[in-house]
Amino acid sequence: MKVSVSRNQVQSDVVRKVAEISGENLFNCYQCGNCSAGCPSVQEMDLLPSEVVRYLQLGLVEEVKNCKSMWVCAACTMCHARCPKGVDISKIMEALRVLRLREVGAKPRIDVTDFSEEYLERAPQIAMISGYRKFLPL
């Protein structure tokens, strides 16, 4: 498979927005793979954390935009702890989720009114906050 990369792709609006929202410099990553090796959610991901960053570095936004890895990321920050350059991929994944949910036509994936009162009383608050952050459009 031949992939061509242009300057416009690498410097696209989406890549700039991911960097802006996450506060991370995507180009600090030199693809050592420590993030992917330590990720507890990697078995459920279709793209490894290091692949997500590499695709963004190359401006291959469409491949990242539709991956499920951003939704599977547990935001545990193990990637950040293992990264020799200090890149926090969980922040990048969060930025990707935010951008995806902001797109026109994004629909809420959860509705708190669907849960029983019993569940709402015993569910940890962080689960609700995390759910809202991940699954509701902004």
RARA-V364204 format. One record per residue. N is the residue number from 0. RES is the residue in one small letter. SS is DSSP state (2 for helix, 1 for strand, 0 for the rest). PSI is psi in radians with two decimals (NA if undefined). OMEGA is omega in radians with two decimals (none if undefined). Layout:
N&RES&SS&PSI&OMEGA / N&RES&SS&PSI&OMEGA
//
This chain:
0&m&0&2.22&3.14 / 1&k&0&2.27&3.12 / 2&v&0&2.20&3.06 / 3&s&0&2.46&-3.09 / 4&v&0&2.32&3.13 / 5&s&0&2.85&3.10 / 6&r&2&-0.67&3.14 / 7&n&2&-0.63&3.10 / 8&q&2&-0.87&-3.06 / 9&v&2&-0.58&-3.12 / 10&q&0&0.57&-3.09 / 11&s&0&2.84&3.11 / 12&d&2&-0.68&-3.10 / 13&v&2&-0.78&3.14 / 14&v&2&-0.71&3.10 / 15&r&2&-0.71&-3.14 / 16&k&2&-0.68&3.09 / 17&v&2&-0.79&3.13 / 18&a&2&-0.70&-3.12 / 19&e&2&-0.83&-3.11 / 20&i&2&-0.74&-3.08 / 21&s&2&-0.47&-3.05 / 22&g&0&0.23&-3.10 / 23&e&0&2.51&3.02 / 24&n&0&1.86&-3.09 / 25&l&2&-0.46&-3.06 / 26&f&2&0.00&3.00 / 27&n&2&-0.40&-3.12 / 28&c&0&2.23&3.09 / 29&y&0&0.38&2.97 / 30&q&0&0.79&3.10 / 31&c&0&-0.46&3.11 / 32&g&0&0.03&3.14 / 33&n&2&-0.62&-3.14 / 34&c&2&-0.80&-3.12 / 35&s&2&-0.63&-3.13 / 36&a&2&-0.51&-3.10 / 37&g&2&-0.07&-3.05 / 38&c&0&2.15&3.13 / 39&p&0&-0.25&-3.10 / 40&s&0&0.05&-2.97 / 41&v&2&-0.51&-3.12 / 42&q&2&-0.41&-3.14 / 43&e&2&-0.09&-3.08 / 44&m&0&2.54&3.04 / 45&d&0&-0.42&3.00 / 46&l&0&2.32&3.07 / 47&l&0&2.69&3.10 / 48&p&2&-0.72&3.12 / 49&s&2&-0.57&3.10 / 50&e&2&-0.68&3.10 / 51&v&2&-0.82&3.14 / 52&v&2&-0.76&-3.12 / 53&r&2&-0.76&3.11 / 54&y&2&-0.73&3.11 / 55&l&2&-0.70&3.10 / 56&q&2&-0.61&-3.13 / 57&l&0&-0.07&3.14 / 58&g&0&0.32&3.13 / 59&l&0&1.20&-2.99 / 60&v&2&-0.70&-3.09 / 61&e&2&-0.64&3.12 / 62&e&2&-0.61&-3.13 / 63&v&2&-0.65&-3.05 / 64&k&2&-0.58&-3.07 / 65&n&0&0.18&3.14 / 66&c&0&2.72&3.13 / 67&k&0&-0.12&-3.10 / 68&s&2&-0.67&-3.12 / 69&m&2&-0.50&-3.13 / 70&w&2&-0.45&-3.10 / 71&v&2&-0.42&-3.12 / 72&c&0&2.20&-3.11 / 73&a&0&-0.04&-3.12 / 74&a&0&0.67&-3.12 / 75&c&0&-0.23&-3.14 / 76&t&0&0.35&3.03 / 77&m&2&-0.62&3.12 / 78&c&2&-0.76&3.14 / 79&h&2&-0.71&-3.14 / 80&a&2&-0.57&-3.09 / 81&r&2&-0.24&-3.03 / 82&c&0&2.14&3.12 / 83&p&0&-0.30&3.13 / 84&k&0&-0.03&3.08 / 85&g&0&0.39&3.12 / 86&v&0&2.22&-3.14 / 87&d&0&1.65&-3.08 / 88&i&2&-0.45&3.10 / 89&s&2&-0.58&3.06 / 90&k&2&-0.63&3.10 / 91&i&2&-0.75&3.10 / 92&m&2&-0.72&3.10 / 93&e&2&-0.73&3.11 / 94&a&2&-0.70&3.11 / 95&l&2&-0.71&3.10 / 96&r&2&-0.78&-3.14 / 97&v&2&-0.83&-3.13 / 98&l&2&-0.70&-3.14 / 99&r&2&-0.74&-3.12 / 100&l&2&-0.42&3.12 / 101&r&2&-0.25&-3.12 / 102&e&0&2.63&3.11 / 103&v&0&2.32&3.11 / 104&g&0&-0.01&3.10 / 105&a&0&2.29&-3.10 / 106&k&0&2.57&3.09 / 107&p&0&2.44&3.12 / 108&r&0&-0.32&3.07 / 109&i&0&2.66&3.07 / 110&d&0&2.05&-3.05 / 111&v&2&-0.41&3.13 / 112&t&2&-0.21&3.09 / 113&d&2&-0.29&-3.09 / 114&f&0&2.55&3.11 / 115&s&0&2.73&3.12 / 116&e&2&-0.62&3.11 / 117&e&2&-0.79&3.13 / 118&y&2&-0.77&-3.12 / 119&l&2&-0.57&3.13 / 120&e&2&-0.58&-3.08 / 121&r&2&-0.23&-3.12 / 122&a&0&2.41&3.10 / 123&p&0&2.48&-3.12 / 124&q&2&-0.63&-3.11 / 125&i&2&-0.52&3.10 / 126&a&2&-0.72&3.11 / 127&m&2&-0.78&-3.13 / 128&i&2&-0.81&3.13 / 129&s&2&-0.74&3.12 / 130&g&2&-0.76&3.11 / 131&y&2&-0.72&-3.13 / 132&r&2&-0.63&-3.07 / 133&k&2&-0.60&-2.88 / 134&f&2&0.07&3.11 / 135&l&0&2.41&3.10 / 136&p&0&2.58&3.14 / 137&l&0&NA&none
//
